[in-house]
Amino acid sequence: MTFKDQLDRDVNNVFLNPTEFADNFSIDGVVYTGIIYQDEFTHEKAMAKQIEGIFIQNTHILIDSKAVKTPPVDGQRIKIKNKFYYVDDVQNEQGVLHITLRANQS
């Protein structure tokens, strides 16, 4: 067995396993098994229109890329756990879809 083969097995058997690290959640009504984690709040200095008291919180989702029929695209609005986010970046990293989301917080 090669390293890539082992990595493919570990994606679902370890990293995205709900009895190990992952949880079930829905994205726009479709249930996935994956990991959701958030960055600290950061003040967005590069905003075109500066608004005092508005902060950006990045949320990251890791799910099996094979489980997603149509991956989201940058700028798309999606709903997770009754909260709306905007897709900031989507990367396929060795079979794991890494979706970076933004939500304004005040």
C-alpha positions as CSV (number, residue, x, y, z in Angstrom):
1,M,0.0,0.0,0.0
2,T,1.3,3.4,-0.9
3,F,1.2,6.6,1.2
4,K,-1.5,8.0,-1.1
5,D,-3.6,4.9,-0.6
6,Q,-3.3,5.2,3.2
7,L,-4.1,8.9,3.1
8,D,-7.3,8.2,1.1
9,R,-8.3,5.5,3.6
10,D,-7.6,7.9,6.5
11,V,-9.8,10.7,5.1
12,N,-13.0,8.9,6.0
13,N,-11.8,6.3,8.6
14,V,-10.0,8.8,10.8
15,F,-10.2,12.5,10.0
16,L,-13.8,12.7,8.8
17,N,-15.1,9.9,11.0
18,P,-17.9,11.1,13.3
19,T,-16.7,8.8,16.1
20,E,-13.2,10.4,15.9
21,F,-13.1,14.1,14.8
22,A,-16.1,14.9,12.6
23,D,-19.7,15.8,13.1
24,N,-22.8,15.8,11.0
25,F,-24.1,19.2,9.8
26,S,-26.2,20.5,6.9
27,I,-25.1,22.9,4.1
28,D,-28.1,24.4,2.4
29,G,-30.2,21.4,3.6
30,V,-27.8,18.7,2.5
31,V,-26.3,16.7,5.4
32,Y,-22.5,16.1,5.4
33,T,-20.0,14.6,7.8
34,G,-17.0,16.8,8.3
35,I,-15.2,19.2,10.6
36,I,-16.2,22.9,11.2
37,Y,-13.8,25.2,13.0
38,Q,-13.5,29.0,13.3
39,D,-10.7,31.5,13.3
40,E,-10.5,34.3,15.9
41,F,-12.3,37.5,15.1
42,T,-10.2,39.9,13.0
43,H,-10.7,43.5,12.1
44,E,-10.9,43.7,8.3
45,K,-8.6,46.6,7.3
46,A,-8.8,45.9,3.6
47,M,-12.5,46.5,3.3
48,A,-13.5,48.8,0.5
49,K,-15.9,50.6,2.9
50,Q,-14.6,50.8,6.4
51,I,-17.4,50.3,9.0
52,E,-16.5,50.8,12.6
53,G,-17.4,47.8,14.8
54,I,-17.7,45.2,12.1
55,F,-15.4,42.2,12.3
56,I,-14.9,39.2,10.0
57,Q,-14.9,35.7,11.3
58,N,-13.5,33.0,9.1
59,T,-15.1,29.6,9.4
60,H,-13.5,26.5,7.8
61,I,-15.3,23.3,6.7
62,L,-13.5,20.1,5.9
63,I,-15.5,17.4,4.0
64,D,-14.9,14.5,1.7
65,S,-14.6,15.9,-1.8
66,K,-16.4,12.8,-3.2
67,A,-19.4,13.6,-1.1
68,V,-20.0,17.0,-2.7
69,K,-21.7,16.8,-6.1
70,T,-21.2,20.5,-6.9
71,P,-18.6,22.3,-4.9
72,P,-19.5,25.9,-3.8
73,V,-17.8,28.8,-5.6
74,D,-16.2,32.0,-4.3
75,G,-18.8,34.5,-3.3
76,Q,-21.6,32.0,-3.1
77,R,-24.0,32.4,-0.1
78,I,-24.6,29.3,1.9
79,K,-26.5,28.4,5.0
80,I,-25.1,26.3,7.9
81,K,-26.9,25.7,11.1
82,N,-29.4,28.5,10.4
83,K,-26.6,31.1,9.7
84,F,-25.6,32.5,6.4
85,Y,-22.0,32.7,5.2
86,Y,-20.2,33.7,2.0
87,V,-17.7,31.3,0.4
88,D,-14.3,33.0,0.4
89,D,-12.2,30.1,-0.9
90,V,-12.5,26.4,-1.9
91,Q,-9.5,24.0,-2.2
92,N,-9.4,20.3,-2.8
93,E,-6.6,19.1,-0.5
94,Q,-5.8,15.4,-1.1
95,G,-9.5,14.4,-1.3
96,V,-10.6,16.8,1.5
97,L,-12.6,19.8,0.4
98,H,-11.5,22.8,2.4
99,I,-14.1,25.6,2.3
100,T,-13.3,28.9,3.9
101,L,-16.3,31.0,4.7
102,R,-16.8,34.6,6.0
103,A,-19.5,36.1,8.1
104,N,-19.7,39.6,9.4
105,Q,-20.0,40.0,13.1
106,S,-20.7,43.1,15.1
